[in-house]
Amino acid sequence: MKQEIREAVESVHEIFNKKGWTLSAAESCTGGFISHCITSLPGASAFFKAGIVTYSDDAKRTFLGISLRTILDFEVVSEKTAREMAERVRKIATTDFSVSTTGNLGPAMLEGKERGLIYIAASCEKETFSRELRLKGDRLENMEEATLETLRLLLRLTEAI
């Protein structure tokens, strides 16, 4: 794990353990990497309740309850989908916070959208933050960068409430 990611994960561990908060994740393009990073450090079981990889459209609808209308109107690679994924996994897992990712790591176009276009979200009951990323690395680099930025977004949300 890259040092920057490890430091962000350590911060998540520290804050969530200190505050007694719980966390869940709904990942698409990161394929479980965020969940892997969080659980790679000891003590994650105290706050990390669930990580769901919903890689396909059907999985997003079946496991998270993402509406077909959202997918038809906004497509899977969209900020709306990322926000809905984060909000739905938080409710399903009954956690205080959640994160989500959806996007195109590459190498080809997806839904007519360029490689490196990724949407991330972090959610709590009071608010959902989201961001668009336009990454330029290869597939693995984009996955790592999306993971780092998602963890940073989560940390910003925890500071805002």
Secondary structure, 3 states (H helix, E strand, C coil): CCHHHHHHHHHHHHHHHHHCCCEEEEECCCCCHHHHHHHCCCCHHHCEEEEEECCCHHHHHHHHCCCHHHHHHHCCCCHHHHHHHHHHHHHHHCCCEEEEEEECCCCCCECCECCCEEEEEEEECCCEEEEEEECCCCHHHHHHHHHHHHHHHHHHHHHHC
